[in-house]
Amino acid sequence: MSHRTRRIVLAPALAGMAALVYWGLTGLPDFGDYRGPYGFVIDRVATPERHMTNAVTAVVFDYRGFDTMGEEFILFASVVGSVLLLRARGNKPEGERDWIGSDGVRTLGVFFAGPALVVGLWLVAFGAVTPGGGFQGGVAVAGGFLLVYAAADRSFRRVADEHALDVAEGTGAGGYVVIGLAALVSGAPFLHNLLGPGQTGTLLSSGSVAFVNWSVALEVAAAILLLFSEFLKHYVVPVGGGNG
């Protein structure tokens, strides 16, 4: 199929999509106009029932935890598929080009890598208390390691070992299921909070939901780092002898 034919076929599809997007946007309520009743219900019952002051985490990992498991495996499957496709193409040879770096980027990378990692772990740990959680915290944790790449590529390649990341991603995704199955073995519903709600406002307030939260954080962080590492091998030439 020629480029001209592709454009002719693509044009009506893009026009139709644009019309649908415009129709959807014009039908949105005004900013701050919340019409759904469920948010008000969750806001009223989440803390008394689940002892979590972050209602979003209560919904994501408790009230609808089974749905979230499906979302996690969507991420898991998409990353696995992308990585398999990239690995099938093979890697670029080492030292194909000279390293082009920036002292400013390396300095900022070194300076912010630690704080970014700490913030990410804080978002995960306090996910049931304050805004945050496994998904957000996992992304922030991965960001801390990505800053290591900006500062010192060789160090990043030691940290982002593909074999270790494969295991970490599988452990995070599988841990979610194992926690749910543990509840079934005990005679409770799938993903039932085995430890029960703890003291409100503390790290232990969410009970066994905290383990689900950390499993998600491990899977998300490992998935992002795995993708980043694989893309670097194919589209960014590794350091041949630049910075260390």
Protein Blocks (a to p, Z undefined) as FASTA:
>chain_A
ZZklmmmmmmmmmmmmmmmmmmmmmmpccehiafbfklmmmmmmmmmmnopablklmmmm
mmmmmmmmmmmmmmmmmmmmmmmmmmmnopadehkbccdddfklmmmmmmmmmmmmmmmm
mmmmmmmmmgcdjklmmmmmmmmmmmmmmmommlmmmmmgfklmmmmmmmmmmmmmmmmm
mmmmnopaehiafkopadehiaklnommlmmmmmmmmmmmmmmmmmmmmmmmmmmccdfk
lcZZ
